């Protein structure tokens, strides 16, 4: 019942409070829109860092459990999902288990995120793919040291 209230309550602070009660790790200055469905059985595998905006009608899954009939087609597993600082996930997005949304990244509406989204990028589609580098537009939000660190880590991990 708490999950339903956390999705539909009209005030952001109340939605955040109820998701925290469920076990979701949520930072400061976060916006969670209505109908954000965070994995029911494993909410404590979800981390939403500071400054994140989850627009609405988003589904975040941390587990995959096929029916017995499909057990040989897809493994059963649980994997954490992390939405890093200042990321923005637009409406009607589905995030699958094991995904990280990078710092400052934007995920376009109606996307299916089945792999990591690099920091400071714009991604979208089904499945979500890299569309645009946002680093020039977001540079002013960081000290030069922070910005260089993020770009270096992004280059090492994603080759961008």
C-alpha positions, 0 to 999 in steps of 0.5 A, a space after each residue: 500500500 505504501 508503494 501506491 501512496 508513494 506513487 500518487 501522493 500530490 506532494 513531492 516531499 511526501 512521495 520521497 519520504 514514503 519511498 525512503 520508508 520503503 528502503 529506496 536510497 534518496 539524496 537531497 534536492 530530489 524531485 520524484 514525479 507521480 507514478 514513478 514505480 520503484 521496484 516493489 520487492 527490492 526498493 533498497 537496491 535503488 539509489 537516487 543521488 542528490 539533485 535528480 529529477 524523475 519526471 513521472 510515469 517511470 518504472 525502475 526495476 532491480 530484478 528479473 524473474 522469468 516464469 518457469 516456462 521461460 527459465 531457460 530463456 532468461 536468467 533470474 537476477 537482482 542488480 542495483 540501479 543508480 541514478 547519479 547526481 543531477 541526472 534528469 529522467 523524462 516521462 515514460 521511461 523504463 530503467 532495467 536492472 543493473 543500470 547506472 544513469 551518469 551524473 548530469 545525464 538526460 534520458 529522453 521521454 519514452 526510452 527503455 534504458 537497458 545499459 548505462 548512460 554516460 555522464 553529461 550525455 543525452 540519451 534516448 530511444 528503445 533501447 536508449 542510445 547516446 544522442 548528444 554530448 552535453 558537457 559544453 552546456 553543463 560545464 559551468 555547473 562544475 569547478 574545473 577540477 570536478 569537470 575534468 574528473 568527470 570527463 576523465 572517468 567518462 572517457 575511461 569507462 565509456 570511451 566518450 
